[in-house]
């Protein structure tokens, strides 16, 4: 138990209860600069409506003695299995990183115990959990698992996801000096090329133009990945609708940077970033393959990172994926992990835990052998 606060726990299980939480949710989110933008109410709302699939809401609320909201853990129950999983809202291969609990900043040290306390107070002991995409700051996932383990629940750490991030210095000049000489020269050349090209310019979109920006982003992201022989997540119409709604919420609340390169009035490069606290997070971009010679993608990164430094942000987060270009911009790995938590029983706990542990060990061995 925590020595800071003893919470009273409640589960919001209906859309009406979730909607009613919005004002308190946003107040709690804004109280902590360390929160990920993917924990905002509007992002969660868009994910639930478009990407969650069949589910039942299980939003865990922790309130102090005065009734004020202190902690939220957004969860959903996935039906269909004999023993359903409780999952973190926002999980999935393409939607969100850095998930977890929304909480007052002074509760961070006691967060693992509070989460364990809330789960023990609000869920049956035979329930299974997957707490997905948890940041590893202060070993948070391991400490959550340890706190839950005191009730004899086994766990596995799964899905290690590198999220490269660049620590921003105090000046633009210092930032460029930290890049390799060749890459620094390349970026400056590409940036000048956009500025000097006829009828071509950078444009920063505002919240009244969100729909036009997202429409262009979808078109460009599809085109860029198709040119590489890959398939964009935005080929899925559900994901497109999610992007329209989630980006509109982020823009209306001042959390979205929507930047583009336009040529003859047409967007040929787009970059969508989200901001909160001291961090700018790059979420998605795209370029027209036929304009790749102009390098609007790198030019946009340079523009956005320079603005982030000038506005005194401290981190530029490239989010999930270890694509080589991120490291050329000075990024180093920050890792998200997920934890599976099992009941204290033979059939629903011990056996699934042994099976999942064996699978994880086999995958690790396969990766080692492949690297030899």
C-alpha positions as CSV (number, residue, x, y, z in Angstrom):
1,X,0.0,0.0,0.0
2,X,1.1,3.5,-0.6
3,X,2.0,5.9,2.2
4,X,0.9,8.9,0.1
5,X,-2.8,8.2,-0.5
6,X,-5.4,5.6,0.1
7,X,-7.7,5.6,-2.9
8,X,-11.4,4.8,-3.2
9,X,-11.8,2.8,-6.4
10,X,-14.5,2.7,-9.0
11,X,-14.9,1.2,-12.5
12,X,-16.5,3.2,-15.3
13,X,-18.1,0.6,-17.5
14,X,-20.5,2.6,-19.7
15,X,-20.1,5.1,-22.5
16,X,-22.1,7.6,-20.4
17,X,-19.7,7.2,-17.4
18,X,-16.7,7.5,-19.7
19,X,-18.1,10.7,-21.3
20,X,-18.9,12.2,-17.9
21,X,-15.3,11.7,-16.9
22,X,-13.9,14.0,-19.6
23,X,-13.6,17.3,-17.6
24,X,-11.8,15.5,-14.6
25,X,-9.8,13.3,-17.0
26,X,-8.4,16.4,-18.8
27,X,-7.7,18.3,-15.6
28,X,-5.8,15.3,-14.3
29,X,-3.9,14.8,-17.5
30,X,-2.9,18.5,-17.7
31,X,-1.6,18.3,-14.1
32,X,1.4,16.1,-15.1
33,X,3.9,17.1,-17.7
34,X,5.2,13.5,-17.9
35,X,2.0,12.1,-19.4
36,X,2.0,10.8,-23.0
37,X,-0.3,12.5,-25.4
38,X,-1.8,9.1,-26.1
39,X,-3.4,9.2,-22.6
40,X,-5.7,12.1,-23.5
41,X,-9.4,11.7,-23.2
42,X,-10.0,12.5,-26.9
43,X,-7.3,10.1,-28.2
44,X,-8.8,7.3,-26.0
45,X,-12.3,8.2,-27.2
46,X,-11.4,8.0,-30.9
47,X,-9.5,4.7,-30.3
48,X,-12.5,3.2,-28.5
49,X,-14.9,4.1,-31.3
50,X,-12.8,3.2,-34.3
51,X,-10.0,0.7,-33.3
52,X,-10.9,-1.1,-30.1
53,X,-13.2,-3.7,-31.7
54,X,-15.7,-5.6,-29.5
55,X,-15.0,-4.6,-25.9
56,X,-16.4,-3.7,-22.6
57,X,-15.1,-0.6,-20.8
58,X,-13.2,-1.0,-17.5
59,X,-11.9,2.5,-16.7
60,X,-10.3,2.2,-13.3
61,X,-10.8,5.4,-11.2
62,X,-8.9,6.2,-8.0
63,X,-10.2,9.0,-5.8
64,X,-8.8,10.6,-2.6
65,X,-10.8,11.1,0.6
66,X,-12.3,14.3,-0.8
67,X,-13.6,12.5,-3.9
68,X,-11.0,14.3,-6.2
69,X,-9.7,12.1,-9.0
70,X,-6.1,11.0,-8.3
71,X,-5.5,8.2,-10.8
72,X,-7.0,6.8,-14.0
73,X,-6.1,3.5,-15.6
74,X,-8.0,3.2,-18.9
75,X,-8.7,-0.5,-19.6
76,X,-11.0,-2.6,-21.8
77,X,-12.2,-6.2,-21.5
78,X,-12.0,-8.1,-24.7
79,X,-14.8,-10.7,-24.9
80,X,-14.7,-13.9,-26.9
81,X,-12.1,-16.0,-25.0
82,X,-13.0,-18.4,-22.2
83,X,-10.9,-16.3,-19.9
84,X,-11.0,-12.7,-21.4
85,X,-8.0,-10.4,-21.2
86,X,-8.2,-6.9,-19.7
87,X,-6.1,-4.7,-22.0
88,X,-4.8,-1.1,-21.8
89,X,-6.8,1.3,-23.9
90,X,-4.8,2.4,-27.0
91,X,-2.9,-0.9,-27.4
92,X,-2.3,-2.1,-30.9
93,X,0.5,-2.2,-33.6
94,X,-0.1,1.3,-35.0
95,X,-2.0,3.5,-32.6
96,X,-0.3,4.4,-29.3
97,X,2.9,4.4,-27.4
98,X,3.8,5.2,-23.8
99,X,0.5,4.2,-22.2
100,X,-0.3,3.4,-18.6
101,X,-2.0,5.4,-15.8
102,X,-2.9,9.1,-15.7
103,X,-2.0,10.4,-12.3
104,X,-1.0,13.3,-10.2
105,X,2.7,13.9,-10.4
106,X,3.3,13.5,-6.7
107,X,2.0,9.9,-7.0
108,X,4.6,8.7,-9.4
109,X,6.8,7.0,-6.7
110,X,3.8,5.1,-5.4
111,X,2.2,4.4,-8.8
112,X,3.0,0.6,-9.0
113,X,1.4,0.0,-5.5
114,X,-1.6,2.2,-6.4
115,X,-2.2,0.3,-9.7
116,X,-2.0,-3.1,-7.8
117,X,-4.3,-1.8,-5.1
118,X,-6.9,-0.7,-7.7
119,X,-6.7,-3.9,-9.6
120,X,-7.0,-6.0,-6.4
121,X,-10.0,-3.9,-5.2
122,X,-11.9,-3.8,-8.5
123,X,-11.3,-7.1,-10.4
124,X,-11.8,-10.7,-9.6
125,X,-8.7,-12.8,-8.8
126,X,-9.2,-15.0,-11.9
127,X,-8.8,-12.1,-14.3
128,X,-5.9,-11.8,-16.7
129,X,-4.3,-8.5,-17.7
130,X,-2.1,-7.2,-20.5
131,X,-0.8,-3.7,-19.5
132,X,0.5,-2.7,-22.9
133,X,3.2,-0.2,-24.0
134,X,4.3,0.9,-20.6
135,X,7.3,3.3,-20.4
136,X,10.2,1.8,-18.5
137,X,11.1,5.0,-16.6
138,X,12.0,4.0,-13.0
139,X,11.3,0.4,-14.0
140,X,7.6,1.1,-13.8
141,X,6.4,-2.2,-15.5
142,X,8.7,-4.3,-13.4
143,X,7.5,-2.6,-10.2
144,X,3.9,-2.9,-11.2
145,X,4.4,-6.6,-11.8
146,X,6.2,-6.9,-8.5
147,X,3.4,-5.2,-6.6
148,X,0.8,-7.4,-8.3
149,X,3.0,-10.4,-7.5
150,X,2.5,-9.9,-3.8
151,X,-1.0,-11.3,-4.4
152,X,0.7,-14.4,-5.9
153,X,0.0,-13.3,-9.5
154,X,2.6,-14.5,-12.1
155,X,3.7,-12.2,-14.9
156,X,5.7,-12.1,-18.1
157,X,7.4,-9.1,-19.7
158,X,6.5,-9.1,-23.4
159,X,6.8,-6.9,-26.5
160,X,9.9,-4.8,-26.0
161,X,9.4,-1.8,-28.3
162,X,12.2,0.6,-29.0
163,X,11.0,4.2,-29.1
164,X,14.0,6.3,-30.2
165,X,14.2,9.8,-28.8
166,X,16.5,12.7,-29.2
167,X,17.4,15.0,-26.2
168,X,17.3,18.5,-27.5
169,X,20.1,21.0,-26.5
170,X,19.6,24.7,-25.8
171,X,20.3,26.0,-29.3
172,X,19.8,25.0,-32.9
173,X,23.5,25.3,-33.6
174,X,24.4,22.9,-30.8
175,X,21.9,20.4,-32.1
176,X,23.3,20.4,-35.6
177,X,26.8,20.1,-34.2
178,X,25.7,16.8,-32.6
179,X,24.9,15.3,-35.9
180,X,27.4,13.7,-38.3
181,X,29.1,16.2,-40.5
182,X,27.8,14.6,-43.7
183,X,24.2,14.4,-42.4
184,X,24.4,17.9,-41.1
185,X,25.4,19.2,-44.6
186,X,22.8,17.1,-46.3
187,X,20.0,18.4,-44.1
188,X,21.0,22.0,-44.5
189,X,21.2,21.5,-48.3
190,X,17.8,19.9,-48.4
191,X,16.2,22.6,-46.2
192,X,17.6,25.3,-48.5
193,X,16.4,23.4,-51.6
194,X,12.7,23.6,-50.4
195,X,13.1,27.3,-49.4
196,X,14.6,28.2,-52.8
197,X,12.3,26.0,-55.0
198,X,9.8,28.0,-57.1
199,X,6.2,28.0,-55.8
200,X,7.2,25.8,-52.8
201,X,6.9,26.7,-49.2
202,X,6.6,25.4,-45.7
203,X,3.1,25.8,-44.1
204,X,2.0,25.2,-40.6
205,X,-1.7,24.2,-40.5
206,X,-4.0,25.4,-37.7
207,X,-7.0,23.7,-36.1
208,X,-9.5,25.1,-38.6
209,X,-7.7,23.2,-41.4
210,X,-7.3,19.8,-39.7
211,X,-9.5,17.9,-42.1
212,X,-7.6,19.1,-45.1
213,X,-4.2,18.3,-43.5
214,X,-5.3,14.8,-42.4
215,X,-6.7,14.1,-45.9
216,X,-3.3,15.0,-47.4
217,X,-1.4,13.0,-44.7
218,X,-3.4,9.9,-45.5
219,X,-2.7,10.3,-49.2
220,X,1.0,10.9,-48.8
221,X,1.5,8.1,-46.2
222,X,-0.1,5.6,-48.4
223,X,1.9,6.7,-51.4
224,X,5.2,6.7,-49.5
225,X,4.8,3.2,-48.2
226,X,3.4,1.8,-51.5
227,X,6.5,3.1,-53.2
228,X,8.6,1.1,-50.7
229,X,6.5,-2.0,-51.3
230,X,4.8,-1.7,-47.9
231,X,1.2,-1.3,-46.8
232,X,0.1,1.8,-44.8
233,X,-2.1,1.3,-41.8
234,X,-4.1,4.1,-43.3
235,X,-5.3,1.7,-46.0
236,X,-7.8,0.6,-43.3
237,X,-10.8,2.9,-43.4
238,X,-11.3,2.5,-39.6
239,X,-7.8,3.8,-39.0
240,X,-8.5,6.8,-41.3
241,X,-11.6,7.7,-39.3
242,X,-9.6,7.4,-36.1
243,X,-7.0,9.7,-37.5
244,X,-9.6,12.4,-38.5
245,X,-11.2,12.3,-35.0
246,X,-8.1,11.9,-32.9
247,X,-6.1,14.6,-34.8
248,X,-9.0,17.0,-34.6
249,X,-9.2,16.6,-30.8
250,X,-5.4,17.1,-30.5
251,X,-5.6,20.2,-32.7
252,X,-8.5,21.7,-30.9
253,X,-6.7,21.3,-27.5
254,X,-3.5,22.7,-28.8
255,X,-1.5,19.5,-28.8
256,X,-1.0,18.9,-32.6
257,X,1.7,20.4,-34.8
258,X,0.6,19.9,-38.4
259,X,3.4,20.9,-40.8
260,X,3.5,20.6,-44.6
261,X,5.6,21.4,-47.6
262,X,3.4,22.8,-50.4
263,X,4.2,23.1,-54.1
264,X,1.9,25.0,-56.4
265,X,-0.7,24.9,-53.6
266,X,-0.6,21.1,-53.2
267,X,0.8,19.3,-50.1
268,X,3.8,17.2,-51.1
269,X,5.1,16.5,-47.6
270,X,3.3,16.3,-44.3
271,X,4.4,15.7,-40.7
272,X,2.1,15.2,-37.7
273,X,3.6,15.8,-34.2
274,X,2.0,15.9,-30.8
275,X,3.2,18.0,-27.9
276,X,2.8,17.8,-24.1
277,X,5.1,18.8,-21.3
278,X,8.7,19.0,-22.4
279,X,8.3,16.6,-25.4
280,X,7.4,16.8,-29.1
281,X,6.4,13.4,-30.4
282,X,6.5,12.5,-34.1
283,X,3.5,10.4,-34.9
284,X,3.2,10.1,-38.7
285,X,4.3,11.6,-42.0
286,X,4.3,11.1,-45.7
287,X,5.7,12.5,-49.0
288,X,4.9,12.3,-52.6
289,X,7.3,9.7,-54.1
290,X,7.6,11.8,-57.3
291,X,8.9,14.7,-55.2
292,X,11.4,12.7,-53.2
293,X,14.2,14.5,-54.9
294,X,13.1,17.7,-53.1
295,X,13.5,15.8,-49.8
296,X,10.4,17.4,-48.1
297,X,10.6,14.8,-45.3
298,X,14.0,15.7,-44.0
299,X,13.2,19.4,-44.5
300,X,10.1,19.0,-42.4
301,X,12.1,17.3,-39.6
302,X,14.6,20.1,-39.6
303,X,11.8,22.7,-39.4
304,X,9.9,21.0,-36.6
305,X,13.0,20.2,-34.5
306,X,14.3,23.8,-34.9
307,X,10.9,25.0,-33.6
308,X,11.0,22.6,-30.7
309,X,14.4,23.8,-29.6
310,X,13.4,27.5,-30.0
311,X,10.3,26.8,-27.9
312,X,12.5,25.1,-25.3
313,X,11.2,21.6,-25.6
314,X,13.7,19.1,-24.2
315,X,12.9,15.9,-26.1
316,X,12.0,14.9,-29.6
317,X,10.4,11.5,-29.5
318,X,10.3,9.4,-32.7
319,X,8.1,6.9,-31.0
320,X,7.9,3.1,-31.8
321,X,10.2,1.6,-34.4
322,X,13.9,1.3,-34.9
323,X,14.1,2.7,-38.5
324,X,17.7,3.9,-39.2
325,X,16.7,7.4,-40.1
326,X,15.7,8.1,-36.5
327,X,19.3,7.5,-35.2
328,X,20.7,9.8,-37.8
329,X,18.8,12.6,-36.1
330,X,20.7,11.7,-32.8
331,X,18.1,9.5,-31.2
332,X,18.8,6.8,-28.7
333,X,16.5,4.0,-27.6
334,X,13.8,4.4,-25.0
335,X,12.0,1.1,-24.5
336,X,8.3,0.5,-24.0
337,X,7.3,-3.0,-22.7
338,X,4.1,-4.8,-21.9
339,X,3.3,-7.0,-19.0
340,X,1.0,-10.0,-18.9
341,X,-0.4,-10.7,-15.5
342,X,-2.0,-14.1,-14.7
343,X,-4.4,-15.3,-12.0
344,X,-3.3,-17.4,-9.0
345,X,-4.6,-20.7,-10.2
346,X,-3.3,-23.8,-12.0
347,X,-5.6,-23.8,-15.0
348,X,-6.0,-20.1,-15.7
349,X,-2.7,-18.9,-14.2
350,X,0.1,-21.4,-14.0
351,X,-0.4,-23.2,-17.3
352,X,-0.9,-20.0,-19.5
353,X,2.1,-18.5,-17.8
354,X,4.3,-21.5,-18.6
355,X,3.1,-21.6,-22.2
356,X,3.6,-17.8,-22.7
357,X,7.0,-18.0,-21.0
358,X,8.1,-20.8,-23.3
359,X,7.0,-18.9,-26.4
360,X,8.9,-15.8,-25.3
361,X,12.0,-17.9,-24.6
362,X,11.7,-19.5,-28.0
363,X,11.5,-16.1,-29.7
364,X,14.5,-14.8,-27.9
365,X,16.5,-17.9,-28.8
366,X,15.4,-17.6,-32.5
367,X,16.6,-13.9,-32.6
368,X,20.0,-14.9,-31.1
369,X,20.4,-17.7,-33.6
370,X,19.4,-15.4,-36.5
371,X,22.0,-12.9,-35.4
372,X,24.9,-15.4,-35.5
